[in-house]
């Protein structure tokens, strides 16, 4: 009989925060704790794919949370298809030795279409009239009705908080109790929120860690009751930032980025732009249409305050980012900086999705979605309240609560770079002391999981 293995992806967990999580520390007191060295970019989708395949982005193809799909002419973030991930998954390796090895994926990314036995992932209902309502996608379908409604609006946006992580933890307990998977993957996002809003040095970060510690208690107890080996790890450490860098605005001012206009609103036009950036926390892929422009674009980007490094082809290879999906150039921010996707020069011309939580329409990541517009939070909350009334009445509504430059200026935490020091580095904890190490590469996590599951190291 296989010894169960439970892997908790506790996003943003670092030694600084672990100090405020006595329940989590106690659960691993008989095992070991190691510093975890992530890949670049140290962002959710890339690092998760590395954990599961043992590859860098050059091998698994997940070069960020999104990229420019050259064949479609579109920037797409937060896709769900598992087919985007290249390379052998940890469960593929285990099933070669043990056919029928069972796997549950509870909210890890690229869940849809994955060859696992049970899947739960957030999936809103998009109504024909434009309304968005909370829900989730499950495999098998009947699992859906065994769960309460997924609290989508506490999973991301200004209302993001502990309710979503508590739901995910409870769903994992339910699946373990009713399905008994050999491997259970659980994504726990709570630390992502206040650490980006306020920074890891803020008191809110310590409070979020303590809140999550209490929430994880029943899940840890359920895993222990099954006799499971438990691994808790983090994709990245969030560090303090204070400076947003508007790469696309600089490219536009130089005549390299172009837009098209509809109803007075400007939209990025990848087809006609000579260069544009897909911003993703502290990295940005810069796509340059004409190879003759690459050197000039690299020089322009290198001169921008807040840009730490500009990686060309050799630089991308050195960071494990030499994949066809990467930009011709990749920018790494200075440690106190992060990249916005903003490309408009006049707020009156910004697209309407800019002030909404619209993770699939924005051509880049936008942490300002975690905040009610700092330029007028009271008014933003008032607009949200009116929108909710219209929603309950079955009417169309606009949840335009996100700030533009004021929102970007308020962000105090980001990630994507390798951590500057041990206190802000991600960690890996394991209840089994046998494979103990002081430090582990993200590319070695797959091998560790295989060993813990009794597969080939």
N, C-alpha and C positions, 0 to 999 in steps of 0.2 A: 504493500500500500504506500502511495506517495505521501511524504510529509508535506502538509500544506505550506505554501509560501505566500505571504502578504507583503506587497510593496506599496508603501504610502509615499506619494509624491507631495511632500509638504512644501509648497512653493515659498521660496524666500527664506527658508530656515537657515540660520547662521548661529555661530556660538553666541553672538550678542543677544539673540532672541531666545536661544535655548536656555539661557540663564533664568528666564522668566517662565519656564515650562517644567515644573517639578514632576508632573505626572508622566510626561514623555521621557524625561531623564530616568525615572525609576523603572519604566518598562524595559529600558535597554541597559540597566545597571550591570547585568551579568554578561553583557556582550562587549561591543567595542564601538567607538566613535572615531571617524576619520574625516579629515579635510577632503573635500571633493573638488577636483579641478575641472570646470566645465569646458565645453568647446566654445569657439567664437563662431556665430553670435551666441552669447549666453541668454537665449530667449526660449520661451516655452516649447514651441514646435521643434526647433532644432535640437535642443538638449534631450527632449523626450525620445526623438527618433534615434539619437546616439545611445541612450540607455538601452533601447530595445534591439538595436542592430550591432552595436560596438563600432560603428563607423563614424567618421567625421561627416560634415555636410557634403564634402566632395564625394563621399561614398553613398550616402543615403538620399541626397538631393534636396533635403529640407534646409534651404539656405537662409531661412528666416521664418517669421510667422506668416509671410506672404512674399510675393515677388511679382515681377512683370512676366505674364504669360505671353511670350512673343508670338506664339501661334494664334492667340486670340486677340492680341492688341489691347489687353486689359490688365490692370493691376488688381490682384485678388488676394485678400488676406483671410485667414481663418477658414480655409476650406476644410471639409470633413472627410474626404475620400482617403481611405487607407492605401489605395493604389498609388498615391503620390510618393509613398515611402519606398525607397529602393533598398535592397539588401535583405539578408536573412534575419528574421525576428527570433527572439529568444525562445518563443514557443515552437517555432519550426525546428530548431535544434533539439529541443526536448522531445518532440514527437517522433523524431527519427529513432530515438532509443526506446521511447515509450508511447506507442500509438494510443490515441485516446486521451492523452494528457489534456486536462481541461483548464480553460482560462476564462476569467471574468474581467472585463474592462469596465471600470466604473469611472467614466468621465475623463480618462486620458484622451489626448487629442488624436485625430485621424482614426476615429473609432468606426466610422461607417464603412462597411465592406471588409473589415478585418476578419481574418479566419480564426475567430475565437468563439467560445460557446455561449457566452452571455455578454451583452453590451448594454450599457446605459450611457446616453450622452445628451446634453441639452439640445433641444430642437424646437424653436418657437413655432406656433401656428401663425402663418401669414394669411390673414383673411383677404378675401377678394376686394373688400372696401378699403384696404390699407392698414387695418388694425393688426397689431402684433400681440399675441397672447402667450403666456408661459406654457411650456410643455416639454417633453423629452421623447427621445427615440429609443426603443429597446429591441433587442433580439434575445429571446423570441418575443413576438408581439404581445403575448399574454402577460409578460412581465410588467408591461406598462400599467395595467390596471391593478397591480398589486402594490403600487407606489402612490403616495400622495402627489399632488401637482407640484412640479418642479418650480422653485421660487426664482424664476428667471431674473427678476429685477433686483434681487440681492446677489446675483452672480456677477453682474457687471453694471456699471452706470453709477450715478450719484447715490443710489440706494444700496450699493454693494456692501455686504456685511456677512455676519456669521451664519445667517439662516441658510445660505446656499451650501456652505461647508457642512453644516449640521445635517442637511438633507442628504448630501452625498455620503457622509459617514453612516447614516442610518440605512441608506440603500445598500451599502456594502455589507453591513451587518445582516440585512435581510437576505441578500444573495448567498452569503456564506452559510447562513442557517438553513436555507431552503434548497440550495444547489450544491453546496460543498465543493467548490472549485479547487483544483490543485494549486493554481496561481491566481491571485486576486490583485489587480492593479487598481489603486484608488488615488484619484487626484483631489487634493485639498487646497483650494486657492486662497484662503482667508488672508494670509499675511501679505498678499499682493496689494491689497487695497490701501490701508492706512500708511503702509510704507511708501507707496507712490504719492499719496496725498500729502503726507507730513514729513517723510524721510525716516530712515532707520534710527536716527538719533533722538527722535521726538518721543515724548511720553506716550503718545498714542500707539507707537509701535510696540512698546512693552506691554501696554494694555491689550493690544490685539493678540499678542503671543499668549498671554495668560488666559484670554477668552477662548482661544483655540485649544489650549492645553486641556481645559475642562471639557470641551466638546469632543475631543478625541478619546476621552476615557472609555466610553462604552465600546468603541471600535477596538481599542487595544485589549479590553477585557474579552471581547468576543474572539479575537485572534488567539489570545492565550488559552481560552477554553478549548479551542480546537487543537491545541498543541502545535500551532503554526510557528514557523520561523518568520520573524517580522523584520523588514528593512524599511527605514524611513530615510528619505533623501530629498535633496532640493536641487532644482534645475540651475539656480543662480542665487547670488546674494545681491540685494538691492542696496545701493549706495546713495549718499546725499548728493543732490544736484541743485543748481540754482539758475542755470542758463539754457534756455531753448535756442536751438540753432536752426534758422530758416533757410536750408539749402536751396529749396526750390525757388524761393523768392530771389535768391542771388542768381540762380540759373536763368530765371525769367528776365531779370534786369539786364543780364548779359545777352539777351536775345536768343537764348538756347532752348528755353521752355516756352511752348505755345499753348494757348487755351482756345476752346470754342465756346460760344455764348448761346444760351437759351434763356428766354424770359428774363434777361438782364443778369443772369447768373453765369459765372465762369466755371468751366470744367476742364481739367487737365486733358490735353490731347496727345496721347503717346504716339499717334501715327505721324504727326507733323513735328513733334519736338525733336530737336537735335540731341538734347540731353535732359533728363529728369531723374529725381531721386525717389526711391521707395524707402521712406523713413521707418525705422523699426527700433524704438528705444534709443540705444546708444550706437547703433550701426545704421548705415544707409547704403543700399545698393544704388549706384548711379549707372543708368543705362544710356549709352552713347551710340547714336545711330551710325555715325560715320567714323571709322577708325582714325581718320585724319584729325578728328576733333579731340581725341582722347587726351593728348598731352596738354592741350589748352584747358580742357575741363578739369584735369587733375590739378593744374596750377591754380585755377580759380578757386577750387574747393580747398586746397591746402592753405590758401591765404585767409579763409574765413575764420574769425574768432570762434573758438570752441571745437574746431576740427583738430584732432590729435594726430591721425595718420590717414594717408590716402594709399590704399593698396591697389597696385596694378596687377598684372597677370602673375608675376613672380611673388608678389606680396600675398595674393590670394592663395597661391599654392602653399606658401609657408604657414598659413592659418587654416589650411584644410577647407578652403572655400572655392577651389577651382572646379566648379561645376557649371554646366551650361546655363543653369537658371540664374546664376549670379550676374550682377551688373558688370559692365566692363571695368568699373572701378568700385571699390568698397571703402566707405568712410568709417573710421572709428572716432568717436567723440573724445574730447578731453574728459577726465574723470568727473568734473563738475557740470558736464553738459549733456544734452540729449537732442535728438533731431525731431523737428516737427515735419508734417507733410504739407504745411500751408504753402500755397502757391499764388494766392490772390494778393494784390497790392492795395486793394480798397475793400474794407469789410462790407460795404454795400453791394459788392459784386461777388461775395462769397456764395457758394452753392448752399441751398437750404439744408442739406444734410450736415453741414459743418457745425450747426448748433444742436444737433441731435446725437443720440447714441446710435451710430450707424456703422458698425464694425465691418460690414460687408460692402459698403459703398465708398468709404473713404480710401483714397489711394495711398494709405500709410497709417501707422498706428497713432492713436490720439488719446493719451492719458488724461486730457482735460475732461473726457467723458465721465471720470470719477467724481467730478465736482459740479455742484450747482454754480452757475456763472459767478465767479468771484467779483465781477464788476457790479453785480446786483443780485446777491443770492436770495434775498427776500422776494424780489420780483420774479426770479426764476422759479422759486417754489410756488409762487402764486400761479404762474403759467402752468406748472405741473398739476396743481390742484384742479384748475379749470379743465385741463386736458383729460384728467381722470373722470370728471363728471361727464364729459362728452363721450368718453369711451364706454362708461356704464350705460349710457343711453343708446349705445349702438351707433353713435355718430362718428364721422371722421374727426381726427384730432391731430394736433402738432405738439410733440413733447420737446419744444425748443428751449432747452434749459442749459446747454453747454456753452461755456464762454469761448471766445476766440483767443486773441493774444492774452487777455487777462487770465484765461484758464491755463494757457501754457506757462505763463509767468509764475503761476501759483504752485506748479508741480515741484515737489521736493525730493523725490526718489526715482531712480531709474536703474537700468541694468543692461547688459549686453556685452560688456567688456570682461576680461578676466579680473577677478577681484583684487583690490590694492593690498589687502592684508588678511590675516587669518580671521579676525573678528567678523569681517563681512563676507567671508567665503562660504559657499554652500557646504553642507556637511552630509555625511552618510552615517547612519546608526544601524546596528545589526544586533539582534538578540543572540546570535550564535557567535561565541568568541573564537572559534577555530580558525576562520580565515582572517583574523585581525590584522589590520595594517594601520599606519598612521595617516596615510594619504593615498587617494585613489583617483585615477583619471576617469572622466565620464566614459571614455571609450572602453574602460575595463569593467564597467558595471555589468554588462551582459555576461561576461565570464564569471563574475562573482555570483550572479543569480543562477547561472547554470550549476555552479558548484553547490550552492545552497539547496537547489532543487534535486541534487543527486545526479545531475547530468555531467557530461564531460567538461572539465575546466577549460 
